[in-house]
Amino acid sequence: MLENMPSQSIMTELLGPPLYDVWQALCSSIDEKYDMERIWNAGGKRWTYEYKYRRGGKTLCSLYAKNNCVGFMIIFGKDERAKFEDIRETVSDTVCKQYDEAQTYRDGKWVMFEPADTTEFDDYMKLLAVKRKPNRK
């Protein structure tokens, strides 16, 4: 479902070249570990674009793009929040702080990261593994 996909030049202009590189690197990190359906949408009120990773009707994570900003959201359900506590010691304080400060709704804890570089990507992959085991070798 890539019919709404913005061109590389649109994304580069929106995010700026350094953040576009971060976006590309994050997508590559996810694509390397997960074989998922990828869906482009409008980004709602706060974002220009949404790029979702889904499989079997369940969303793994979503990336968001707006002017000079990348968003990376993972929604943790109740069981996944318990699993996060199990790996808390293995992720950075910054990631834990983002997690702790995220809003919890009826359907889960919505954690939004705004990566400016690739330093937390290993932690993001650990968080995604809490939601779903990687399905690519």
NORZIKA-V653363 format. One record per run of one state. SS is the DSSP state (alpha for helix, beta for strand, coil for the rest). FROM is the first residue (numbers start at 0). TO is the last residue. If there is no record, write none. Layout:
# NORZIKA-V653363
SS FROM TO
SS FROM TO
This chain:
# NORZIKA-V653363
coil 0 6
alpha 7 14
coil 15 15
alpha 16 32
coil 33 35
beta 36 41
coil 42 47
beta 48 54
coil 55 56
beta 57 65
coil 66 67
beta 68 75
coil 76 76
alpha 77 89
coil 90 91
alpha 92 100
coil 101 101
beta 102 104
coil 105 106
beta 107 112
coil 113 119
alpha 120 130
coil 131 136
